[in-house]
Amino acid sequence: MQAGENLPLQILFYQICRLMMLPVYLVVVFDGPDRPGIKRGTKVRSAPHALQNAYIQLLAAAGFSAYMAPGEADAELGALNLQGHIDAVMTDDVDTFLFGANTIIRL
């Protein structure tokens, strides 16, 4: 693979490699079909990300889990953390606090 070709997959690959060296089990949650159509007053894309299936395959090959939430992934992750099913939520924002998350690791 040349530099720049499938750059989002390359970035995910390197992030997965970093996480594989830590004593963590990664669970990635994607937005589902019932996610809101508007976020923060802006219309959001309703179709899944074009590389979502490739992401899921790459995560599975590394031994991690990935699944699609019924609605918004932030809400699902907040509920999973609140219920004690996951120890923390790793994210680039703090929206999961609004959905009950107790522990967030900021990227």
ROKE-833291 format. One record per atom (N, C-alpha, C): residue number from 0; atom name; x, y negated, z negated; residue in three letters. Coordinates in nm, 3 decimals, padded with zeros to 5 digits. Layout:
REM ROKE-833291
+-----+------+---------+---------+---------+------+
| pos | site |      c1 |      c2 |      c3 | code |
+-----+------+---------+---------+---------+------+
| NUM |   CA |       X |       Y |       Z |  ALA |
...
+-----+------+---------+---------+---------+------+
This chain:
REM ROKE-833291
+-----+------+---------+---------+---------+------+
| pos | site |      c1 |      c2 |      c3 | code |
+-----+------+---------+---------+---------+------+
|   0 |    N |  00.084 |  00.117 |  00.000 |  MET |
|   0 |   CA |  00.000 |  00.000 |  00.000 |  MET |
|   0 |    C |  00.089 | -00.124 |  00.000 |  MET |
|   1 |    N |  00.058 | -00.219 |  00.085 |  GLN |
|   1 |   CA |  00.135 | -00.341 |  00.093 |  GLN |
|   1 |    C |  00.084 | -00.442 | -00.009 |  GLN |
|   2 |    N |  00.172 | -00.534 | -00.044 |  ALA |
|   2 |   CA |  00.132 | -00.640 | -00.138 |  ALA |
|   2 |    C |  00.015 | -00.718 | -00.079 |  ALA |
|   3 |    N | -00.087 | -00.739 | -00.159 |  GLY |
|   3 |   CA | -00.203 | -00.814 | -00.114 |  GLY |
|   3 |    C | -00.314 | -00.728 | -00.059 |  GLY |
|   4 |    N | -00.284 | -00.606 | -00.018 |  GLU |
|   4 |   CA | -00.387 | -00.517 |  00.034 |  GLU |
|   4 |    C | -00.462 | -00.457 | -00.084 |  GLU |
|   5 |    N | -00.595 | -00.473 | -00.087 |  ASN |
|   5 |   CA | -00.676 | -00.427 | -00.199 |  ASN |
|   5 |    C | -00.625 | -00.482 | -00.332 |  ASN |
|   6 |    N | -00.598 | -00.610 | -00.334 |  LEU |
|   6 |   CA | -00.542 | -00.674 | -00.453 |  LEU |
|   6 |    C | -00.624 | -00.650 | -00.580 |  LEU |
|   7 |    N | -00.757 | -00.658 | -00.577 |  PRO |
|   7 |   CA | -00.832 | -00.630 | -00.700 |  PRO |
|   7 |    C | -00.807 | -00.489 | -00.754 |  PRO |
|   8 |    N | -00.794 | -00.390 | -00.665 |  LEU |
|   8 |   CA | -00.765 | -00.253 | -00.711 |  LEU |
|   8 |    C | -00.624 | -00.244 | -00.769 |  LEU |
|   9 |    N | -00.530 | -00.316 | -00.709 |  GLN |
|   9 |   CA | -00.393 | -00.316 | -00.762 |  GLN |
|   9 |    C | -00.391 | -00.376 | -00.902 |  GLN |
|  10 |    N | -00.462 | -00.485 | -00.920 |  ILE |
|  10 |   CA | -00.466 | -00.549 | -01.052 |  ILE |
|  10 |    C | -00.527 | -00.455 | -01.155 |  ILE |
|  11 |    N | -00.638 | -00.390 | -01.119 |  LEU |
|  11 |   CA | -00.701 | -00.294 | -01.211 |  LEU |
|  11 |    C | -00.605 | -00.179 | -01.242 |  LEU |
|  12 |    N | -00.535 | -00.130 | -01.141 |  PHE |
|  12 |   CA | -00.439 | -00.021 | -01.161 |  PHE |
|  12 |    C | -00.333 | -00.060 | -01.265 |  PHE |
|  13 |    N | -00.276 | -00.180 | -01.251 |  TYR |
|  13 |   CA | -00.173 | -00.223 | -01.346 |  TYR |
|  13 |    C | -00.230 | -00.246 | -01.485 |  TYR |
|  14 |    N | -00.353 | -00.295 | -01.494 |  GLN |
|  14 |   CA | -00.415 | -00.311 | -01.626 |  GLN |
|  14 |    C | -00.441 | -00.175 | -01.690 |  GLN |
|  15 |    N | -00.486 | -00.079 | -01.610 |  ILE |
|  15 |   CA | -00.508 |  00.057 | -01.662 |  ILE |
|  15 |    C | -00.377 |  00.117 | -01.711 |  ILE |
|  16 |    N | -00.270 |  00.099 | -01.635 |  CYS |
|  16 |   CA | -00.139 |  00.152 | -01.676 |  CYS |
|  16 |    C | -00.097 |  00.093 | -01.810 |  CYS |
|  17 |    N | -00.119 | -00.037 | -01.830 |  ARG |
|  17 |   CA | -00.087 | -00.100 | -01.959 |  ARG |
|  17 |    C | -00.170 | -00.040 | -02.071 |  ARG |
|  18 |    N | -00.300 | -00.022 | -02.045 |  LEU |
|  18 |   CA | -00.389 |  00.031 | -02.149 |  LEU |
|  18 |    C | -00.362 |  00.177 | -02.180 |  LEU |
|  19 |    N | -00.311 |  00.252 | -02.083 |  MET |
|  19 |   CA | -00.281 |  00.394 | -02.107 |  MET |
|  19 |    C | -00.168 |  00.411 | -02.208 |  MET |
|  20 |    N | -00.087 |  00.308 | -02.228 |  MET |
|  20 |   CA |  00.023 |  00.316 | -02.324 |  MET |
|  20 |    C | -00.022 |  00.283 | -02.465 |  MET |
|  21 |    N | -00.147 |  00.240 | -02.480 |  LEU |
|  21 |   CA | -00.200 |  00.206 | -02.611 |  LEU |
|  21 |    C | -00.288 |  00.319 | -02.665 |  LEU |
|  22 |    N | -00.305 |  00.326 | -02.796 |  PRO |
|  22 |   CA | -00.391 |  00.431 | -02.854 |  PRO |
|  22 |    C | -00.539 |  00.390 | -02.846 |  PRO |
|  23 |    N | -00.589 |  00.373 | -02.724 |  VAL |
|  23 |   CA | -00.728 |  00.332 | -02.702 |  VAL |
|  23 |    C | -00.794 |  00.424 | -02.601 |  VAL |
|  24 |    N | -00.925 |  00.432 | -02.610 |  TYR |
|  24 |   CA | -01.005 |  00.499 | -02.508 |  TYR |
|  24 |    C | -01.094 |  00.392 | -02.447 |  TYR |
|  25 |    N | -01.078 |  00.367 | -02.320 |  LEU |
|  25 |   CA | -01.146 |  00.259 | -02.252 |  LEU |
|  25 |    C | -01.281 |  00.304 | -02.198 |  LEU |
|  26 |    N | -01.384 |  00.225 | -02.225 |  VAL |
|  26 |   CA | -01.517 |  00.245 | -02.169 |  VAL |
|  26 |    C | -01.553 |  00.116 | -02.096 |  VAL |
|  27 |    N | -01.568 |  00.124 | -01.964 |  VAL |
|  27 |   CA | -01.600 |  00.007 | -01.884 |  VAL |
|  27 |    C | -01.749 |  00.013 | -01.850 |  VAL |
|  28 |    N | -01.818 | -00.099 | -01.873 |  VAL |
|  28 |   CA | -01.961 | -00.107 | -01.847 |  VAL |
|  28 |    C | -01.985 | -00.212 | -01.738 |  VAL |
|  29 |    N | -02.057 | -00.173 | -01.635 |  PHE |
|  29 |   CA | -02.091 | -00.264 | -01.525 |  PHE |
|  29 |    C | -02.235 | -00.312 | -01.542 |  PHE |
|  30 |    N | -02.264 | -00.432 | -01.489 |  ASP |
|  30 |   CA | -02.401 | -00.481 | -01.488 |  ASP |
|  30 |    C | -02.489 | -00.383 | -01.411 |  ASP |
|  31 |    N | -02.611 | -00.363 | -01.461 |  GLY |
|  31 |   CA | -02.704 | -00.269 | -01.399 |  GLY |
|  31 |    C | -02.810 | -00.339 | -01.314 |  GLY |
|  32 |    N | -02.904 | -00.261 | -01.265 |  PRO |
|  32 |   CA | -03.004 | -00.314 | -01.172 |  PRO |
|  32 |    C | -03.100 | -00.415 | -01.236 |  PRO |
|  33 |    N | -03.117 | -00.413 | -01.367 |  ASP |
|  33 |   CA | -03.210 | -00.505 | -01.433 |  ASP |
|  33 |    C | -03.140 | -00.626 | -01.494 |  ASP |
|  34 |    N | -03.021 | -00.657 | -01.447 |  ARG |
|  34 |   CA | -02.950 | -00.774 | -01.498 |  ARG |
|  34 |    C | -03.023 | -00.902 | -01.456 |  ARG |
|  35 |    N | -03.006 | -01.009 | -01.532 |  PRO |
|  35 |   CA | -03.075 | -01.134 | -01.497 |  PRO |
|  35 |    C | -03.029 | -01.188 | -01.363 |  PRO |
|  36 |    N | -03.120 | -01.252 | -01.292 |  GLY |
|  36 |   CA | -03.086 | -01.312 | -01.163 |  GLY |
|  36 |    C | -03.025 | -01.451 | -01.177 |  GLY |
|  37 |    N | -03.040 | -01.510 | -01.297 |  ILE |
|  37 |   CA | -02.985 | -01.643 | -01.321 |  ILE |
|  37 |    C | -02.908 | -01.640 | -01.453 |  ILE |
|  38 |    N | -02.785 | -01.693 | -01.450 |  LYS |
|  38 |   CA | -02.701 | -01.704 | -01.570 |  LYS |
|  38 |    C | -02.653 | -01.848 | -01.582 |  LYS |
|  39 |    N | -02.673 | -01.906 | -01.699 |  ARG |
|  39 |   CA | -02.630 | -02.045 | -01.725 |  ARG |
|  39 |    C | -02.683 | -02.140 | -01.618 |  ARG |
|  40 |    N | -02.807 | -02.118 | -01.574 |  GLY |
|  40 |   CA | -02.871 | -02.204 | -01.477 |  GLY |
|  40 |    C | -02.828 | -02.185 | -01.333 |  GLY |
|  41 |    N | -02.747 | -02.082 | -01.307 |  THR |
|  41 |   CA | -02.696 | -02.057 | -01.172 |  THR |
|  41 |    C | -02.741 | -01.919 | -01.125 |  THR |
|  42 |    N | -02.788 | -01.912 | -01.002 |  LYS |
|  42 |   CA | -02.827 | -01.783 | -00.944 |  LYS |
|  42 |    C | -02.702 | -01.696 | -00.927 |  LYS |
|  43 |    N | -02.713 | -01.570 | -00.969 |  VAL |
|  43 |   CA | -02.599 | -01.478 | -00.959 |  VAL |
|  43 |    C | -02.630 | -01.369 | -00.859 |  VAL |
|  44 |    N | -02.524 | -01.308 | -00.811 |  ARG |
|  44 |   CA | -02.537 | -01.202 | -00.712 |  ARG |
|  44 |    C | -02.609 | -01.082 | -00.772 |  ARG |
|  45 |    N | -02.702 | -01.027 | -00.697 |  SER |
|  45 |   CA | -02.780 | -00.914 | -00.749 |  SER |
|  45 |    C | -02.723 | -00.779 | -00.705 |  SER |
|  46 |    N | -02.642 | -00.778 | -00.602 |  ALA |
|  46 |   CA | -02.583 | -00.652 | -00.553 |  ALA |
|  46 |    C | -02.460 | -00.616 | -00.637 |  ALA |
|  47 |    N | -02.432 | -00.488 | -00.653 |  PRO |
|  47 |   CA | -02.311 | -00.449 | -00.725 |  PRO |
|  47 |    C | -02.186 | -00.498 | -00.651 |  PRO |
|  48 |    N | -02.076 | -00.511 | -00.724 |  HIS |
|  48 |   CA | -01.950 | -00.551 | -00.665 |  HIS |
|  48 |    C | -01.911 | -00.452 | -00.556 |  HIS |
|  49 |    N | -01.854 | -00.500 | -00.448 |  ALA |
|  49 |   CA | -01.818 | -00.415 | -00.333 |  ALA |
|  49 |    C | -01.719 | -00.305 | -00.371 |  ALA |
|  50 |    N | -01.636 | -00.330 | -00.471 |  LEU |
|  50 |   CA | -01.535 | -00.231 | -00.511 |  LEU |
|  50 |    C | -01.575 | -00.150 | -00.634 |  LEU |
|  51 |    N | -01.700 | -00.161 | -00.677 |  GLN |
|  51 |   CA | -01.742 | -00.095 | -00.801 |  GLN |
|  51 |    C | -01.716 |  00.055 | -00.798 |  GLN |
|  52 |    N | -01.752 |  00.124 | -00.690 |  ASN |
|  52 |   CA | -01.729 |  00.268 | -00.683 |  ASN |
|  52 |    C | -01.580 |  00.302 | -00.687 |  ASN |
|  53 |    N | -01.499 |  00.220 | -00.621 |  ALA |
|  53 |   CA | -01.353 |  00.243 | -00.625 |  ALA |
|  53 |    C | -01.300 |  00.221 | -00.766 |  ALA |
|  54 |    N | -01.351 |  00.120 | -00.837 |  TYR |
|  54 |   CA | -01.311 |  00.097 | -00.976 |  TYR |
|  54 |    C | -01.345 |  00.218 | -01.062 |  TYR |
|  55 |    N | -01.466 |  00.269 | -01.047 |  ILE |
|  55 |   CA | -01.510 |  00.383 | -01.127 |  ILE |
|  55 |    C | -01.423 |  00.505 | -01.099 |  ILE |
|  56 |    N | -01.390 |  00.529 | -00.974 |  GLN |
|  56 |   CA | -01.303 |  00.643 | -00.938 |  GLN |
|  56 |    C | -01.164 |  00.627 | -00.999 |  GLN |
|  57 |    N | -01.109 |  00.506 | -00.993 |  LEU |
|  57 |   CA | -00.977 |  00.481 | -01.049 |  LEU |
|  57 |    C | -00.977 |  00.499 | -01.200 |  LEU |
|  58 |    N | -01.079 |  00.448 | -01.267 |  LEU |
|  58 |   CA | -01.090 |  00.465 | -01.412 |  LEU |
|  58 |    C | -01.103 |  00.613 | -01.450 |  LEU |
|  59 |    N | -01.183 |  00.687 | -01.375 |  ALA |
|  59 |   CA | -01.201 |  00.831 | -01.402 |  ALA |
|  59 |    C | -01.070 |  00.906 | -01.381 |  ALA |
|  60 |    N | -00.997 |  00.870 | -01.278 |  ALA |
|  60 |   CA | -00.868 |  00.936 | -01.252 |  ALA |
|  60 |    C | -00.769 |  00.912 | -01.365 |  ALA |
|  61 |    N | -00.782 |  00.799 | -01.433 |  ALA |
|  61 |   CA | -00.695 |  00.768 | -01.546 |  ALA |
|  61 |    C | -00.747 |  00.827 | -01.677 |  ALA |
|  62 |    N | -00.865 |  00.890 | -01.673 |  GLY |
|  62 |   CA | -00.920 |  00.953 | -01.793 |  GLY |
|  62 |    C | -01.010 |  00.864 | -01.875 |  GLY |
|  63 |    N | -01.051 |  00.750 | -01.820 |  PHE |
|  63 |   CA | -01.140 |  00.658 | -01.891 |  PHE |
|  63 |    C | -01.282 |  00.673 | -01.840 |  PHE |
|  64 |    N | -01.376 |  00.615 | -01.914 |  SER |
|  64 |   CA | -01.517 |  00.623 | -01.877 |  SER |
|  64 |    C | -01.565 |  00.491 | -01.819 |  SER |
|  65 |    N | -01.662 |  00.501 | -01.730 |  ALA |
|  65 |   CA | -01.728 |  00.383 | -01.675 |  ALA |
|  65 |    C | -01.872 |  00.421 | -01.646 |  ALA |
|  66 |    N | -01.962 |  00.328 | -01.673 |  TYR |
|  66 |   CA | -02.101 |  00.352 | -01.638 |  TYR |
|  66 |    C | -02.172 |  00.219 | -01.617 |  TYR |
|  67 |    N | -02.293 |  00.228 | -01.562 |  MET |
|  67 |   CA | -02.372 |  00.110 | -01.533 |  MET |
|  67 |    C | -02.476 |  00.092 | -01.643 |  MET |
|  68 |    N | -02.479 | -00.028 | -01.701 |  ALA |
|  68 |   CA | -02.579 | -00.060 | -01.802 |  ALA |
|  68 |    C | -02.716 | -00.072 | -01.736 |  ALA |
|  69 |    N | -02.823 | -00.056 | -01.813 |  PRO |
|  69 |   CA | -02.955 | -00.077 | -01.754 |  PRO |
|  69 |    C | -02.974 | -00.221 | -01.708 |  PRO |
|  70 |    N | -02.917 | -00.315 | -01.784 |  GLY |
|  70 |   CA | -02.928 | -00.458 | -01.751 |  GLY |
|  70 |    C | -02.792 | -00.521 | -01.747 |  GLY |
|  71 |    N | -02.772 | -00.624 | -01.829 |  GLU |
|  71 |   CA | -02.646 | -00.696 | -01.832 |  GLU |
|  71 |    C | -02.542 | -00.620 | -01.915 |  GLU |
|  72 |    N | -02.421 | -00.609 | -01.865 |  ALA |
|  72 |   CA | -02.314 | -00.537 | -01.933 |  ALA |
|  72 |    C | -02.281 | -00.600 | -02.068 |  ALA |
|  73 |    N | -02.282 | -00.733 | -02.077 |  ASP |
|  73 |   CA | -02.253 | -00.800 | -02.204 |  ASP |
|  73 |    C | -02.351 | -00.757 | -02.313 |  ASP |
|  74 |    N | -02.478 | -00.745 | -02.278 |  ALA |
|  74 |   CA | -02.579 | -00.702 | -02.375 |  ALA |
|  74 |    C | -02.554 | -00.557 | -02.418 |  ALA |
|  75 |    N | -02.521 | -00.472 | -02.324 |  GLU |
|  75 |   CA | -02.493 | -00.331 | -02.354 |  GLU |
|  75 |    C | -02.372 | -00.318 | -02.445 |  GLU |
|  76 |    N | -02.266 | -00.391 | -02.413 |  LEU |
|  76 |   CA | -02.144 | -00.384 | -02.494 |  LEU |
|  76 |    C | -02.167 | -00.440 | -02.635 |  LEU |
|  77 |    N | -02.243 | -00.548 | -02.643 |  GLY |
|  77 |   CA | -02.275 | -00.604 | -02.774 |  GLY |
|  77 |    C | -02.351 | -00.504 | -02.860 |  GLY |
|  78 |    N | -02.448 | -00.437 | -02.800 |  ALA |
|  78 |   CA | -02.527 | -00.337 | -02.874 |  ALA |
|  78 |    C | -02.440 | -00.217 | -02.913 |  ALA |
|  79 |    N | -02.353 | -00.171 | -02.823 |  LEU |
|  79 |   CA | -02.265 | -00.058 | -02.855 |  LEU |
|  79 |    C | -02.171 | -00.091 | -02.971 |  LEU |
|  80 |    N | -02.120 | -00.214 | -02.973 |  ASN |
|  80 |   CA | -02.032 | -00.256 | -03.081 |  ASN |
|  80 |    C | -02.109 | -00.272 | -03.212 |  ASN |
|  81 |    N | -02.226 | -00.332 | -03.205 |  LEU |
|  81 |   CA | -02.309 | -00.351 | -03.324 |  LEU |
|  81 |    C | -02.348 | -00.218 | -03.388 |  LEU |
|  82 |    N | -02.377 | -00.118 | -03.304 |  GLN |
|  82 |   CA | -02.418 |  00.014 | -03.353 |  GLN |
|  82 |    C | -02.300 |  00.102 | -03.393 |  GLN |
|  83 |    N | -02.178 |  00.056 | -03.371 |  GLY |
|  83 |   CA | -02.060 |  00.131 | -03.410 |  GLY |
|  83 |    C | -02.016 |  00.237 | -03.311 |  GLY |
|  84 |    N | -02.070 |  00.236 | -03.191 |  HIS |
|  84 |   CA | -02.030 |  00.334 | -03.089 |  HIS |
|  84 |    C | -01.895 |  00.299 | -03.026 |  HIS |
|  85 |    N | -01.861 |  00.171 | -03.026 |  ILE |
|  85 |   CA | -01.730 |  00.127 | -02.980 |  ILE |
|  85 |    C | -01.671 |  00.034 | -03.086 |  ILE |
|  86 |    N | -01.538 |  00.033 | -03.096 |  ASP |
|  86 |   CA | -01.472 | -00.046 | -03.200 |  ASP |
|  86 |    C | -01.463 | -00.194 | -03.165 |  ASP |
|  87 |    N | -01.449 | -00.225 | -03.036 |  ALA |
|  87 |   CA | -01.431 | -00.364 | -02.995 |  ALA |
|  87 |    C | -01.474 | -00.380 | -02.850 |  ALA |
|  88 |    N | -01.496 | -00.505 | -02.811 |  VAL |
|  88 |   CA | -01.528 | -00.540 | -02.673 |  VAL |
|  88 |    C | -01.412 | -00.624 | -02.621 |  VAL |
|  89 |    N | -01.353 | -00.581 | -02.509 |  MET |
|  89 |   CA | -01.245 | -00.657 | -02.446 |  MET |
|  89 |    C | -01.306 | -00.735 | -02.331 |  MET |
|  90 |    N | -01.296 | -00.869 | -02.337 |  THR |
|  90 |   CA | -01.364 | -00.953 | -02.239 |  THR |
|  90 |    C | -01.290 | -01.085 | -02.223 |  THR |
|  91 |    N | -01.326 | -01.158 | -02.118 |  ASP |
|  91 |   CA | -01.266 | -01.290 | -02.098 |  ASP |
|  91 |    C | -01.356 | -01.403 | -02.147 |  ASP |
|  92 |    N | -01.470 | -01.368 | -02.205 |  ASP |
|  92 |   CA | -01.558 | -01.469 | -02.264 |  ASP |
|  92 |    C | -01.613 | -01.415 | -02.397 |  ASP |
|  93 |    N | -01.701 | -01.488 | -02.460 |  VAL |
|  93 |   CA | -01.753 | -01.445 | -02.590 |  VAL |
|  93 |    C | -01.905 | -01.423 | -02.586 |  VAL |
|  94 |    N | -01.960 | -01.401 | -02.467 |  ASP |
|  94 |   CA | -02.104 | -01.381 | -02.453 |  ASP |
|  94 |    C | -02.154 | -01.262 | -02.535 |  ASP |
|  95 |    N | -02.071 | -01.161 | -02.556 |  THR |
|  95 |   CA | -02.116 | -01.042 | -02.627 |  THR |
|  95 |    C | -02.149 | -01.072 | -02.773 |  THR |
|  96 |    N | -02.093 | -01.182 | -02.830 |  PHE |
|  96 |   CA | -02.132 | -01.222 | -02.966 |  PHE |
|  96 |    C | -02.282 | -01.250 | -02.971 |  PHE |
|  97 |    N | -02.335 | -01.307 | -02.864 |  LEU |
|  97 |   CA | -02.478 | -01.339 | -02.859 |  LEU |
|  97 |    C | -02.565 | -01.214 | -02.862 |  LEU |
|  98 |    N | -02.505 | -01.100 | -02.823 |  PHE |
|  98 |   CA | -02.579 | -00.974 | -02.819 |  PHE |
|  98 |    C | -02.542 | -00.882 | -02.935 |  PHE |
|  99 |    N | -02.478 | -00.936 | -03.038 |  GLY |
|  99 |   CA | -02.455 | -00.860 | -03.159 |  GLY |
|  99 |    C | -02.316 | -00.803 | -03.180 |  GLY |
| 100 |    N | -02.224 | -00.827 | -03.088 |  ALA |
| 100 |   CA | -02.089 | -00.773 | -03.105 |  ALA |
| 100 |    C | -02.022 | -00.833 | -03.229 |  ALA |
| 101 |    N | -01.947 | -00.750 | -03.299 |  ASN |
| 101 |   CA | -01.875 | -00.793 | -03.418 |  ASN |
| 101 |    C | -01.728 | -00.820 | -03.390 |  ASN |
| 102 |    N | -01.670 | -00.742 | -03.298 |  THR |
| 102 |   CA | -01.528 | -00.750 | -03.270 |  THR |
| 102 |    C | -01.505 | -00.769 | -03.121 |  THR |
| 103 |    N | -01.436 | -00.878 | -03.086 |  ILE |
| 103 |   CA | -01.406 | -00.906 | -02.946 |  ILE |
| 103 |    C | -01.255 | -00.926 | -02.933 |  ILE |
| 104 |    N | -01.198 | -00.860 | -02.833 |  ILE |
| 104 |   CA | -01.058 | -00.880 | -02.796 |  ILE |
| 104 |    C | -01.059 | -00.964 | -02.670 |  ILE |
| 105 |    N | -01.008 | -01.083 | -02.680 |  ARG |
| 105 |   CA | -01.014 | -01.177 | -02.568 |  ARG |
| 105 |    C | -00.898 | -01.152 | -02.471 |  ARG |
| 106 |    N | -00.929 | -01.142 | -02.343 |  LEU |
| 106 |   CA | -00.825 | -01.124 | -02.240 |  LEU |
| 106 |    C | -00.757 | -01.254 | -02.209 |  LEU |
+-----+------+---------+---------+---------+------+
